Amino acid sequence: MTTKQTMYQETMAEGPKMAKDMVKGAETTRAFLTDLTDALKFLVQKGFWKSWERMKEEIKFLYGKFTAFDYVCGGISFALWGFGMLIGAIGTGLLLYQVILWLQAGDWQFMPLMMVWTFLFEGTALHGWMTSPESWLGLHTLLEWILSNIPISVVLILGGAALSGFMVAVIVAALTIRRFQFVQQEKS
């Protein structure tokens, strides 16, 4: 018997097991999506206030079942969410500072990303390349345009909003999946 025949026979022998695993995974996914659909239907049909009451029950249910690992991951997630909010708040504060200066003097103080670039890379090879490029001229033109035309406040506000939004999605997804796991454990 050759090696190719042995590999073929092993693959054929594992086929039914793989099919059973796939069916089990599909059933688990179906149960999860059904549970999620029921929760969304409840939210839409009963309204927010009744949903809030139900959510308090769910929080009590989850709170008693979380492990130390859940709390660590949740703490990290909430810390990153808070960091994103802080970044957005700093960007908003910078924008408000610019508005106050404009209201006082009537002259807009444009603060492009180039200010940050210069602060971070002054005296380095990157700063030298930015002031007098000898190669990668297309990249230099693109980077110079971006750094000269995009305000710091916009980057901070959008970056903070993106990080906060992503972390909210992660937290909601994690809570939804853990709830589903706990419900499945109770059923079995």
N, C-alpha and C positions, 0 to 999 in steps of 0.2 A: 504494500500500500504506500503510495507516495504522500509527500507532505501536503500537497494540494488536496488530495482526497480526504485526508484526516481533517484539515481545516474546514472543508465543505461539510463533512459529517458532523463536526462539532457545532458549526453554525446551524445546521438543520436541527440538531438536538435541542439547541437553545431557543429555537423559533417559538414553540408553544409557550415557554416561560416568558419570553419577551412580550408575546401577545397578551398574556394574562396581566403582566405588569402594566402594559399600555391601557388595557381595559380598566384596571383598578385606578390608574391615574385619571382616566377620563371620568370615571364615576365620582372620584373625589372632587375634581374640578366642577362637575355638574352640581354636586351638593353645595359646594362653596358658592357658585354663581346663583343657585336657587336661594340660598340664605341671604346673599347680598341683595338680590332682587326683592325678596320679601321685606327686608329692612328699608329699601328705597320706596317701595309701595306704601309701607306704613307711614313713612315720613311725608309722602305726598298726600295720602288719604286723610290722615289724622291731623295734619297741621303741625306747626312747630311746637306749640305749647305742650300738647300731649306727647310729642316726640321727645321733648325735654324730660318729661317725667319718666318715659321709658329709658332714656339715655342714663338717667341717674341710677336706675336699676342695673343697667348694663355695666356702669362704672363700678358699682358695688360687687357685681359678679366677677368682673375682671380683677379688681383690686385684691381680692382674696386669693387669686390663683397665680399672680405674677411671681416669677422667680427673681433672685438677685441679679441674674444676667439681664432680665427684662428691664429692671430698674436702671442698670448701668447703661444699657443701650438707649433707653428712654431719656436718661439724663444727658447723654452725649447729643442725642437728637435735639432736645430742647435747648441745649447750650448753643448748638450750631444755628438753630432757628433764631435765638436771641442775638447771636453774633450778626446774622444777616439783617435783623431789625436795627441793630446798632450801626451797621454800615450805611443802611438807608437813612437813618436819622442824621448821621454825620453829613451825608450828601445833601439832605434837606436843609440842615443848618448852614452849610456852605452856600447853598443857593439863597437862603434868607439873608445871609451876610452880604452877598453880592447885591441883593435887592435893596437892603438898607443903605449900602454905599451909593447905589444909583439914586435913591430917593434924596440923599443928602447932597451929593455933588452933581447929579444929573449926567454922570458919565459911567457907562457900564464897564466894570472891571472884569474883563474876560480872563478866565483861569483855565487854560488848556492843559491837556495831559502832559504836554512838553515840560511843564513846571515840575511834575512828579518825576519824569524821566531824568531831567537835569539834576534834581535833588538826589535821586538814587544812584545815578551812574556818572556823576561828575568826576573827572580824573581817571576814568577807566577807558579801556579800548573801545567799548561800545559808544561812549560819549564822543571819543575822537572820531570814530567812524561816522557818527551822526553829524558832526560839524564839517568834516571833509572826507566824503567817501571816495574810495579808490576802486572798489569793486561792489558787486551786488547793487547796481545803481537803481534798478527797478524796485527792489525791496526797499531801498532807502527812500525813494520817492513816495511809495505807498505808506511806509511807516511815518515819514515826516508829515504827510497829509493827515493821517489819523491823529498823531500826537499834537498837531497844530490846530486842528479843527474841532475835536471832541472835548467838551468841557469835563472837568473833574467831577463836578456835581452830578452830571448825567450818568457817568460811569458808576459812581457810588450809589446813586438811587436805584438804577436798574440792576446793578450787581447785588445789592442788598435785597431787593425785591425778588430777584431770581433765586438767591440762596434761601430766603425765607419761604418762598412758595414751594421750592423743592423739598425743604425739610418738613413742611406741613403735609405734603403728599406722602413722604416717607413715613411720618408718624401715623397718618390715617391708614395707610396700607398695612403697617406693622400691627396696629391695633385690630384692624379687621381680620388679618390672618391669625393673630393670636386668639381672638375671640372664637373664630371658626375652629381652631385646634382644641380649645377648651370645651366647646360644645360637643365636638366629636369624641373627646375623651369621656365626657359625661354619658354619652349615648352608649359607649362600649363598656 
